[in-house]
Amino acid sequence: MGLMDLFRRKQPTETRAVASGFTADLIAARAEWLSGRSNTAELTATVQGCVSLWESGFTLADVAGTDMLDRRTLAMLARSLALRGEAMFLIRDKLLPVTDWDVKTLHGEPRAYRVSVSEIGGGTSETVLAGEVLHVRIGSSPVTPWAGTAPLHRASLSAELLQEVETALRDVYRDAPLGSLIVPLPEGSAEDMAAMRSAFRGRRGATLVIEGVAQQVAAGMHPQLGQRPEGLTPDLQKAMTAETLQAARGAVLMAYGVLPALLNPATTGPLVREAQRHLAQLVLQPIAMLVADEATAKLGSEVKLDVVRPMQAFDHGGKARAFGAMLQAYATAKEAGLDGTTLQDALQFVDWQE
């Protein structure tokens, strides 16, 4: 073998794990658990409370037309929509949650996907057509109609403000010398003062520093003149932390469709019912209709989802009065001899669909 052959020798190929391997899936799962999608406010109780409301609302949903949308699948779908803005499931004998995917589009509509499904021993990847996946997305823009956006992504400033305020308050209560005092005492020997200071040092809520008064004595002043304990607790009222936290929390709640008054300590029963009705009728039910349309197109049967009735997001007293008024109207129409066509025209006039 010549000298040049040593340089021409083929180097061994280094093999690394692919992007959809076990390590990547594990890191992605850990990152999702810890920080969510936007890495700002998912760890706050406000966001998790909103996500839990979405999750519970979809778990209660009445499903008609398919057996594949079970309670567990609906809960995962709602959590994914709340934190990521989109949810994808691979259609097999049941719906398999997809952790990561690439999409190929035509005229803005997905045509094929490369999906990854998590497993304990490592994820599996495969390429499927659009009809083989259930892809639900909310908050889509005309620029990227094939992708969804989470409520926190759409209100990132409010989310960051909430996270910053809660982080600042956490650091204050963790590091600030709350309840600590500076107490003036007559000056003693250096050894005694050092022992006294070391005895109190680092004790949260106790006396941290003892101020000597030798300088006042040397200046001819009374040793205790004008001396009083000085607190080291920071004044958070001037920073308006309570008002800022409440405003940021209310903005994030509204981004999820939850009325901020629901978390007011003075909230009463009627307001709680109104908040639940608002969440079910104007937020969750439209999303449920998007899920139903996607399932109808992909599963081959007409699927309907109803979250309003299971959440009881309606006025019982109002429905009872409406029912009584309707019966009275039918009886009056029958006594007046009105035919069915005339009665139907009257119902349509008052926007009575069914």
DRENPASE-689761 format. One record per residue (C-alpha): residue number from 1; x, y, z. Coordinates in steps of 0.001 Angstrom, whole numbers. Example, Ala and Ser with C-alpha at 12.3 -4.5 7.8 and 13.67 -1.06 7.14 Angstrom:
pos 1 | c1 12300 | c2 -4500 | c3 7800
pos 2 | c1 13670 | c2 -1060 | c3 7140
END
This chain:
pos 1 | c1 0 | c2 0 | c3 0
pos 2 | c1 1389 | c2 3319 | c3 -1065
pos 3 | c1 1598 | c2 6461 | c3 941
pos 4 | c1 -1177 | c2 8127 | c3 -1105
pos 5 | c1 -3496 | c2 5207 | c3 -465
pos 6 | c1 -3540 | c2 6120 | c3 3186
pos 7 | c1 -5044 | c2 9482 | c3 2318
pos 8 | c1 -7471 | c2 7967 | c3 -189
pos 9 | c1 -8755 | c2 5413 | c3 2255
pos 10 | c1 -12488 | c2 5712 | c3 2690
pos 11 | c1 -13437 | c2 7017 | c3 6088
pos 12 | c1 -16086 | c2 5093 | c3 8013
pos 13 | c1 -19554 | c2 6588 | c3 7780
pos 14 | c1 -20790 | c2 8051 | c3 11027
pos 15 | c1 -24398 | c2 7116 | c3 11754
pos 16 | c1 -26635 | c2 9396 | c3 13774
pos 17 | c1 -30210 | c2 9172 | c3 14932
pos 18 | c1 -32768 | c2 10569 | c3 12512
pos 19 | c1 -34951 | c2 13515 | c3 13402
pos 20 | c1 -37877 | c2 11266 | c3 14237
pos 21 | c1 -35874 | c2 8976 | c3 16502
pos 22 | c1 -36384 | c2 8238 | c3 20140
pos 23 | c1 -34102 | c2 11006 | c3 21423
pos 24 | c1 -35792 | c2 13698 | c3 19342
pos 25 | c1 -39233 | c2 12501 | c3 20380
pos 26 | c1 -38234 | c2 12432 | c3 24030
pos 27 | c1 -36752 | c2 15942 | c3 23896
pos 28 | c1 -39813 | c2 17256 | c3 22048
pos 29 | c1 -42142 | c2 15663 | c3 24566
pos 30 | c1 -40186 | c2 17095 | c3 27499
pos 31 | c1 -40131 | c2 20528 | c3 25889
pos 32 | c1 -43886 | c2 20392 | c3 25287
pos 33 | c1 -44570 | c2 19360 | c3 28875
pos 34 | c1 -42352 | c2 22097 | c3 30291
pos 35 | c1 -42933 | c2 25099 | c3 28076
pos 36 | c1 -45674 | c2 24413 | c3 25530
pos 37 | c1 -45506 | c2 25864 | c3 22062
pos 38 | c1 -44838 | c2 29567 | c3 22607
pos 39 | c1 -42481 | c2 29224 | c3 25602
pos 40 | c1 -44104 | c2 32093 | c3 27494
pos 41 | c1 -47083 | c2 31548 | c3 29736
pos 42 | c1 -48194 | c2 27924 | c3 29482
pos 43 | c1 -46901 | c2 27194 | c3 32965
pos 44 | c1 -49129 | c2 29769 | c3 34643
pos 45 | c1 -52241 | c2 28627 | c3 36467
pos 46 | c1 -54360 | c2 31023 | c3 34414
pos 47 | c1 -53467 | c2 29355 | c3 31122
pos 48 | c1 -53732 | c2 25852 | c3 32527
pos 49 | c1 -57136 | c2 26715 | c3 33965
pos 50 | c1 -58332 | c2 27839 | c3 30528
pos 51 | c1 -56866 | c2 24738 | c3 28910
pos 52 | c1 -58622 | c2 22560 | c3 31498
pos 53 | c1 -61936 | c2 24279 | c3 30718
pos 54 | c1 -61473 | c2 23540 | c3 27018
pos 55 | c1 -60447 | c2 19976 | c3 27774
pos 56 | c1 -63377 | c2 19337 | c3 30107
pos 57 | c1 -65853 | c2 20948 | c3 27724
pos 58 | c1 -64826 | c2 18714 | c3 24836
pos 59 | c1 -64726 | c2 15657 | c3 27077
pos 60 | c1 -68404 | c2 16249 | c3 27896
pos 61 | c1 -69390 | c2 16677 | c3 24233
pos 62 | c1 -72187 | c2 14632 | c3 22707
pos 63 | c1 -70812 | c2 12828 | c3 19638
pos 64 | c1 -73111 | c2 11423 | c3 16955
pos 65 | c1 -72105 | c2 9602 | c3 13774
pos 66 | c1 -68834 | c2 7956 | c3 14850
pos 67 | c1 -67283 | c2 5900 | c3 17636
pos 68 | c1 -63711 | c2 7035 | c3 16979
pos 69 | c1 -64039 | c2 10365 | c3 18803
pos 70 | c1 -64034 | c2 8937 | c3 22309
pos 71 | c1 -63603 | c2 10954 | c3 25498
pos 72 | c1 -59854 | c2 10469 | c3 25709
pos 73 | c1 -59333 | c2 11526 | c3 22103
pos 74 | c1 -61504 | c2 14619 | c3 22552
pos 75 | c1 -59529 | c2 15604 | c3 25662
pos 76 | c1 -56192 | c2 15333 | c3 23820
pos 77 | c1 -57663 | c2 17205 | c3 20857
pos 78 | c1 -58855 | c2 20077 | c3 23047
pos 79 | c1 -55523 | c2 20373 | c3 24888
pos 80 | c1 -53587 | c2 20354 | c3 21627
pos 81 | c1 -55855 | c2 23018 | c3 20128
pos 82 | c1 -55512 | c2 25201 | c3 23216
pos 83 | c1 -51705 | c2 25022 | c3 23343
pos 84 | c1 -50730 | c2 24504 | c3 19693
pos 85 | c1 -53704 | c2 25775 | c3 17707
pos 86 | c1 -53973 | c2 22520 | c3 15769
pos 87 | c1 -54410 | c2 18827 | c3 16428
pos 88 | c1 -53704 | c2 15857 | c3 14186
pos 89 | c1 -54703 | c2 12217 | c3 14480
pos 90 | c1 -53811 | c2 9354 | c3 12173
pos 91 | c1 -56899 | c2 7418 | c3 11100
pos 92 | c1 -56446 | c2 3687 | c3 11572
pos 93 | c1 -58688 | c2 1299 | c3 13479
pos 94 | c1 -58687 | c2 4164 | c3 15983
pos 95 | c1 -57365 | c2 7710 | c3 16045
pos 96 | c1 -53622 | c2 7850 | c3 16815
pos 97 | c1 -52266 | c2 11191 | c3 18090
pos 98 | c1 -49507 | c2 12624 | c3 15890
pos 99 | c1 -46685 | c2 14540 | c3 17566
pos 100 | c1 -44975 | c2 16054 | c3 14537
pos 101 | c1 -45739 | c2 16339 | c3 10862
pos 102 | c1 -44703 | c2 17868 | c3 7556
pos 103 | c1 -47316 | c2 18848 | c3 5016
pos 104 | c1 -47429 | c2 19169 | c3 1233
pos 105 | c1 -50121 | c2 21469 | c3 -145
pos 106 | c1 -51869 | c2 22190 | c3 -3430
pos 107 | c1 -53803 | c2 25457 | c3 -3781
pos 108 | c1 -53329 | c2 25983 | c3 -58
pos 109 | c1 -54978 | c2 22687 | c3 874
pos 110 | c1 -52991 | c2 19793 | c3 2405
pos 111 | c1 -52506 | c2 16849 | c3 74
pos 112 | c1 -49967 | c2 14646 | c3 1882
pos 113 | c1 -48348 | c2 14439 | c3 5295
pos 114 | c1 -45224 | c2 12916 | c3 6770
pos 115 | c1 -46348 | c2 12116 | c3 10301
pos 116 | c1 -44554 | c2 10881 | c3 13421
pos 117 | c1 -46313 | c2 8820 | c3 16082
pos 118 | c1 -44660 | c2 8509 | c3 19489
pos 119 | c1 -43802 | c2 5109 | c3 20944
pos 120 | c1 -42028 | c2 4125 | c3 24137
pos 121 | c1 -39134 | c2 2581 | c3 22243
pos 122 | c1 -38931 | c2 5400 | c3 19678
pos 123 | c1 -41241 | c2 7100 | c3 17252
pos 124 | c1 -42405 | c2 5805 | c3 13893
pos 125 | c1 -42799 | c2 7898 | c3 10760
pos 126 | c1 -44786 | c2 7339 | c3 7602
pos 127 | c1 -46119 | c2 9272 | c3 4647
pos 128 | c1 -49896 | c2 9401 | c3 4316
pos 129 | c1 -52467 | c2 11174 | c3 2195
pos 130 | c1 -54624 | c2 13976 | c3 3545
pos 131 | c1 -57643 | c2 11689 | c3 3730
pos 132 | c1 -55828 | c2 9435 | c3 6201
pos 133 | c1 -55446 | c2 12053 | c3 8920
pos 134 | c1 -57800 | c2 14142 | c3 11000
pos 135 | c1 -56271 | c2 17629 | c3 10991
pos 136 | c1 -58132 | c2 20294 | c3 12985
pos 137 | c1 -56766 | c2 23834 | c3 13166
pos 138 | c1 -58001 | c2 27102 | c3 14623
pos 139 | c1 -56850 | c2 30664 | c3 14122
pos 140 | c1 -55655 | c2 30022 | c3 10573
pos 141 | c1 -54557 | c2 32994 | c3 8498
pos 142 | c1 -54843 | c2 33439 | c3 4715
pos 143 | c1 -51050 | c2 33313 | c3 4527
pos 144 | c1 -50874 | c2 29809 | c3 6047
pos 145 | c1 -54359 | c2 28278 | c3 5819
pos 146 | c1 -52912 | c2 24808 | c3 6397
pos 147 | c1 -51650 | c2 25719 | c3 9898
pos 148 | c1 -53330 | c2 26899 | c3 13069
pos 149 | c1 -52277 | c2 29329 | c3 15763
pos 150 | c1 -52791 | c2 29005 | c3 19504
pos 151 | c1 -54622 | c2 31723 | c3 21485
pos 152 | c1 -51393 | c2 32569 | c3 23318
pos 153 | c1 -49566 | c2 33011 | c3 20017
pos 154 | c1 -52264 | c2 35416 | c3 18890
pos 155 | c1 -51910 | c2 37385 | c3 22142
pos 156 | c1 -48204 | c2 36978 | c3 22794
pos 157 | c1 -47769 | c2 40394 | c3 24438
pos 158 | c1 -50393 | c2 39673 | c3 27086
pos 159 | c1 -48987 | c2 36192 | c3 27599
pos 160 | c1 -45461 | c2 37522 | c3 28067
pos 161 | c1 -46715 | c2 40203 | c3 30469
pos 162 | c1 -48497 | c2 37600 | c3 32576
pos 163 | c1 -45422 | c2 35404 | c3 32622
pos 164 | c1 -43104 | c2 38293 | c3 33493
pos 165 | c1 -45311 | c2 39530 | c3 36335
pos 166 | c1 -45724 | c2 36078 | c3 37842
pos 167 | c1 -42004 | c2 35397 | c3 37499
pos 168 | c1 -41173 | c2 38721 | c3 39154
pos 169 | c1 -43543 | c2 38015 | c3 42035
pos 170 | c1 -42065 | c2 34553 | c3 42436
pos 171 | c1 -38545 | c2 35989 | c3 42605
pos 172 | c1 -39624 | c2 38634 | c3 45106
pos 173 | c1 -41194 | c2 36121 | c3 47454
pos 174 | c1 -38212 | c2 33823 | c3 47028
pos 175 | c1 -35325 | c2 36295 | c3 47375
pos 176 | c1 -36603 | c2 39499 | c3 48970
pos 177 | c1 -36001 | c2 39954 | c3 52734
pos 178 | c1 -39698 | c2 39914 | c3 53608
pos 179 | c1 -40303 | c2 40764 | c3 57249
pos 180 | c1 -36637 | c2 41580 | c3 57858
pos 181 | c1 -35622 | c2 44547 | c3 59984
pos 182 | c1 -32610 | c2 46741 | c3 60663
pos 183 | c1 -32592 | c2 47322 | c3 64408
pos 184 | c1 -30275 | c2 49909 | c3 66002
pos 185 | c1 -28518 | c2 48798 | c3 69170
pos 186 | c1 -25860 | c2 50478 | c3 71346
pos 187 | c1 -22383 | c2 49734 | c3 70102
pos 188 | c1 -20544 | c2 46950 | c3 71891
pos 189 | c1 -17214 | c2 45334 | c3 71377
pos 190 | c1 -16219 | c2 44252 | c3 67903
pos 191 | c1 -16419 | c2 40602 | c3 68870
pos 192 | c1 -19887 | c2 40990 | c3 70370
pos 193 | c1 -21250 | c2 42875 | c3 67346
pos 194 | c1 -19748 | c2 40349 | c3 64914
pos 195 | c1 -21284 | c2 37502 | c3 66875
pos 196 | c1 -24642 | c2 39297 | c3 66959
pos 197 | c1 -24625 | c2 39963 | c3 63211
pos 198 | c1 -23632 | c2 36393 | c3 62368
pos 199 | c1 -26392 | c2 35095 | c3 64614
pos 200 | c1 -29076 | c2 36933 | c3 62598
pos 201 | c1 -27536 | c2 36722 | c3 59127
pos 202 | c1 -29575 | c2 34817 | c3 56536
pos 203 | c1 -32617 | c2 34377 | c3 58726
pos 204 | c1 -35584 | c2 35300 | c3 56588
pos 205 | c1 -38125 | c2 37421 | c3 58375
pos 206 | c1 -35742 | c2 38101 | c3 61274
pos 207 | c1 -33327 | c2 40870 | c3 62117
pos 208 | c1 -30667 | c2 40834 | c3 59408
pos 209 | c1 -28446 | c2 43785 | c3 60379
pos 210 | c1 -27778 | c2 45494 | c3 63670
pos 211 | c1 -26814 | c2 49123 | c3 63250
pos 212 | c1 -24285 | c2 50507 | c3 65697
pos 213 | c1 -24654 | c2 53968 | c3 67179
pos 214 | c1 -21025 | c2 54736 | c3 67979
pos 215 | c1 -20874 | c2 57505 | c3 65375
pos 216 | c1 -23810 | c2 59314 | c3 66946
pos 217 | c1 -22191 | c2 59081 | c3 70377
pos 218 | c1 -18912 | c2 60415 | c3 69003
pos 219 | c1 -20744 | c2 63369 | c3 67493
pos 220 | c1 -22258 | c2 64277 | c3 70843
pos 221 | c1 -25743 | c2 63058 | c3 69969
pos 222 | c1 -27968 | c2 60882 | c3 72056
pos 223 | c1 -27272 | c2 57270 | c3 71067
pos 224 | c1 -30957 | c2 56428 | c3 70522
pos 225 | c1 -32081 | c2 59792 | c3 69109
pos 226 | c1 -34182 | c2 59252 | c3 65982
pos 227 | c1 -33350 | c2 55567 | c3 65874
pos 228 | c1 -36121 | c2 53112 | c3 65014
pos 229 | c1 -36327 | c2 49718 | c3 63328
pos 230 | c1 -36338 | c2 49964 | c3 59524
pos 231 | c1 -38173 | c2 47321 | c3 57515
pos 232 | c1 -36592 | c2 45789 | c3 54420
pos 233 | c1 -39846 | c2 44448 | c3 52922
pos 234 | c1 -40247 | c2 45910 | c3 49403
pos 235 | c1 -43312 | c2 48074 | c3 48770
pos 236 | c1 -44992 | c2 46292 | c3 45873
pos 237 | c1 -48025 | c2 48570 | c3 45869
pos 238 | c1 -46050 | c2 51347 | c3 44180
pos 239 | c1 -45147 | c2 48954 | c3 41365
pos 240 | c1 -48890 | c2 48226 | c3 40816
pos 241 | c1 -48188 | c2 44517 | c3 40619
pos 242 | c1 -51711 | c2 43552 | c3 41667
pos 243 | c1 -53333 | c2 45715 | c3 38984
pos 244 | c1 -50881 | c2 44583 | c3 36307
pos 245 | c1 -51335 | c2 40934 | c3 37211
pos 246 | c1 -55114 | c2 41261 | c3 37121
pos 247 | c1 -55068 | c2 43017 | c3 33744
pos 248 | c1 -52690 | c2 40466 | c3 32207
pos 249 | c1 -54707 | c2 37573 | c3 33603
pos 250 | c1 -57927 | c2 39062 | c3 32243
pos 251 | c1 -56412 | c2 39524 | c3 28785
pos 252 | c1 -55241 | c2 35908 | c3 28656
pos 253 | c1 -58643 | c2 34702 | c3 29858
pos 254 | c1 -60383 | c2 36638 | c3 27094
pos 255 | c1 -57954 | c2 35184 | c3 24545
pos 256 | c1 -59302 | c2 31759 | c3 25529
pos 257 | c1 -62902 | c2 32942 | c3 25569
pos 258 | c1 -63250 | c2 32798 | c3 29356
pos 259 | c1 -64892 | c2 35840 | c3 30919
pos 260 | c1 -62449 | c2 37418 | c3 33444
pos 261 | c1 -65320 | c2 37917 | c3 35877
pos 262 | c1 -65364 | c2 34151 | c3 36371
pos 263 | c1 -62228 | c2 34463 | c3 38533
pos 264 | c1 -63489 | c2 37434 | c3 40502
pos 265 | c1 -63795 | c2 36531 | c3 44208
pos 266 | c1 -67150 | c2 38355 | c3 44302
pos 267 | c1 -68594 | c2 36337 | c3 41406
pos 268 | c1 -72133 | c2 35083 | c3 41965
pos 269 | c1 -74006 | c2 32120 | c3 40547
pos 270 | c1 -75708 | c2 33929 | c3 37631
pos 271 | c1 -72384 | c2 35326 | c3 36452
pos 272 | c1 -70779 | c2 31894 | c3 36620
pos 273 | c1 -73578 | c2 30512 | c3 34466
pos 274 | c1 -73190 | c2 33359 | c3 31980
pos 275 | c1 -69443 | c2 32710 | c3 31774
pos 276 | c1 -70031 | c2 29008 | c3 31160
pos 277 | c1 -72686 | c2 29816 | c3 28544
pos 278 | c1 -70351 | c2 32245 | c3 26783
pos 279 | c1 -67516 | c2 29719 | c3 26743
pos 280 | c1 -69699 | c2 26897 | c3 25427
pos 281 | c1 -71759 | c2 28777 | c3 22854
pos 282 | c1 -69307 | c2 31285 | c3 21382
pos 283 | c1 -65963 | c2 29498 | c3 21828
pos 284 | c1 -66177 | c2 25719 | c3 22181
pos 285 | c1 -69216 | c2 25008 | c3 19997
pos 286 | c1 -67766 | c2 26711 | c3 16861
pos 287 | c1 -64550 | c2 24729 | c3 17370
pos 288 | c1 -66627 | c2 21573 | c3 17835
pos 289 | c1 -68341 | c2 22297 | c3 14524
pos 290 | c1 -64913 | c2 22566 | c3 12840
pos 291 | c1 -64007 | c2 19183 | c3 14353
pos 292 | c1 -67325 | c2 17743 | c3 13145
pos 293 | c1 -66786 | c2 19036 | c3 9602
pos 294 | c1 -63269 | c2 17564 | c3 9468
pos 295 | c1 -64479 | c2 14237 | c3 10854
pos 296 | c1 -67400 | c2 14170 | c3 8416
pos 297 | c1 -65044 | c2 14726 | c3 5476
pos 298 | c1 -62491 | c2 12135 | c3 6612
pos 299 | c1 -64509 | c2 9404 | c3 8347
pos 300 | c1 -67172 | c2 8978 | c3 5683
pos 301 | c1 -70231 | c2 9612 | c3 7863
pos 302 | c1 -71985 | c2 12703 | c3 9100
pos 303 | c1 -70536 | c2 13592 | c3 12496
pos 304 | c1 -72072 | c2 16036 | c3 14946
pos 305 | c1 -70581 | c2 17399 | c3 18180
pos 306 | c1 -72564 | c2 19297 | c3 20785
pos 307 | c1 -70904 | c2 20854 | c3 23823
pos 308 | c1 -73732 | c2 23235 | c3 24741
pos 309 | c1 -76222 | c2 20657 | c3 26012
pos 310 | c1 -73769 | c2 18618 | c3 28166
pos 311 | c1 -72367 | c2 21796 | c3 29719
pos 312 | c1 -75952 | c2 22960 | c3 30375
pos 313 | c1 -74976 | c2 26266 | c3 28815
pos 314 | c1 -78509 | c2 27557 | c3 28539
pos 315 | c1 -81048 | c2 29267 | c3 30754
pos 316 | c1 -83349 | c2 26649 | c3 32294
pos 317 | c1 -85891 | c2 29229 | c3 33364
pos 318 | c1 -85804 | c2 30926 | c3 29981
pos 319 | c1 -86276 | c2 27613 | c3 28158
pos 320 | c1 -89206 | c2 26743 | c3 30406
pos 321 | c1 -90849 | c2 30111 | c3 29720
pos 322 | c1 -90161 | c2 29762 | c3 26001
pos 323 | c1 -91671 | c2 26275 | c3 26013
pos 324 | c1 -94784 | c2 27536 | c3 27784
pos 325 | c1 -95098 | c2 30458 | c3 25386
pos 326 | c1 -94689 | c2 28109 | c3 22418
pos 327 | c1 -97432 | c2 25798 | c3 23678
pos 328 | c1 -99662 | c2 28797 | c3 24270
pos 329 | c1 -98966 | c2 30041 | c3 20757
pos 330 | c1 -99818 | c2 26626 | c3 19282
pos 331 | c1 -103067 | c2 26500 | c3 21255
pos 332 | c1 -103988 | c2 30027 | c3 20189
pos 333 | c1 -103198 | c2 29219 | c3 16554
pos 334 | c1 -105323 | c2 26086 | c3 16717
pos 335 | c1 -108246 | c2 28031 | c3 18189
pos 336 | c1 -107868 | c2 30662 | c3 15484
pos 337 | c1 -107923 | c2 27991 | c3 12789
pos 338 | c1 -104501 | c2 28818 | c3 11320
pos 339 | c1 -103007 | c2 26195 | c3 9044
pos 340 | c1 -99490 | c2 24775 | c3 9336
pos 341 | c1 -98038 | c2 26953 | c3 6587
pos 342 | c1 -99125 | c2 30168 | c3 8232
pos 343 | c1 -97771 | c2 28991 | c3 11588
pos 344 | c1 -94432 | c2 28052 | c3 9997
pos 345 | c1 -94184 | c2 31479 | c3 8393
pos 346 | c1 -94769 | c2 33069 | c3 11789
pos 347 | c1 -92052 | c2 30905 | c3 13362
pos 348 | c1 -89592 | c2 31875 | c3 10645
pos 349 | c1 -90468 | c2 35516 | c3 11217
pos 350 | c1 -89153 | c2 35239 | c3 14791
pos 351 | c1 -86068 | c2 33272 | c3 13618
pos 352 | c1 -87269 | c2 29926 | c3 14986
pos 353 | c1 -85295 | c2 27431 | c3 12945
pos 354 | c1 -86588 | c2 24134 | c3 14279
END
